[in-house]
Amino acid sequence: MKELKGIKYIERKPTVATSNPQLFLLIHGYGSHEEDLFGFANDLPESAHIISVRARYDLMYGGYAWYDISFEGKEKHMDSDQALESRDALVEFIDAIVAQENLDSTNVFLAGFSQGAILSYSIALNFPDKVKNVMILSGYPEFKIIGDFNRTKDFSQLNFFISHGNEDAILPVGAARLGKELLDDLDIKNEYHEYRSGHGIIPQNYFDLMAFIKKAL
């Protein structure tokens, strides 16, 4: 386990000699940890620098979160201040790790699941020059942390992969569809997939994700 700019992470450095390797940054969801998405590394390019980060807040029952979620009756509340702090910390981390490892700042791959996907939307739409290929796995655009972003920014380099289970009881698929609509409204290139599944990544989802990555390389 390493730490940079207050973010703990694990990594797989390129296994073949490469100048300015691509960064693949993996951001797990609520209650999980840095090992959750790190299995992706087995199927990612040997020339890439793979980093999986640990969320900043410990949970009492184990695991980690990028921001707190609380429930009052049927209402779910998020700590938007924590979410914004985590987002900004991740943006700072991207800059720092790119500089430290001499990575390609023009072709950063960002993959997030659930809470990690929600943060990925906010990073990409507020800081479109920091990332290029964004993989949204069971997430949606949360405007409490996206905020009133500048819609006139240059989003032309962004390329999104969105996947969601249409039986997801944690984050209903309707929110994911709104994400697709938002990207279309902004003329941001995107690839959208729905699956007969719940809140997770089924094999076909994974195969489609890897196909997207292969095309984006």
Order of alpha helices (4+ residues) and beta strands (2+ residues): beta-beta-beta-beta-beta-beta-beta-beta-alpha-beta-alpha-beta-alpha-beta-alpha-beta-alpha
